[in-house]
Amino acid sequence: MYTVGSLRATARGIFAALAIALWAVVVVRGIALSAGYAPMAVEREAALLVGATLLGSLVVVSKPFLVTSVLGIVAAAITAFAWVDFGLSPEFGLIGTIAWPPVILGAWAIACDYIQ
């Protein structure tokens, strides 16, 4: 008799994991570039984004609740700082639009049982 291990994801779960990981990699790379790190050649940037996204997807698929919780805490902190700095403004809305989608996507994938 064959059994499926605890690592289980549907195609929708894998897509959600890829989207969450890509979002995280792009945001971290954007922060690094804004902090003064020099951009690399296009080929190296592409390899970095693809490699980190695939590795991040494995983490999201294997630990979806943990990743979604951590991203939720980070998004809440970013939102709180944005509220203090900007109040209810277009900047606050933009920051919320950037910070919350991976949290919502992860929660949706977990709630729908696409990622376990």
ABEGO torsion letter per residue (X at the ends): XBBBBABBBBAAAAAAAAAAAAAAAAAAAAAAAAAGBBBBBAAAAAAAAAAAAAAAAAAAAABAAAAAAAAAAAAAAAAAAAAAAAEBBAAAAAAAAAAAAAAAAAAAAAAAGABX
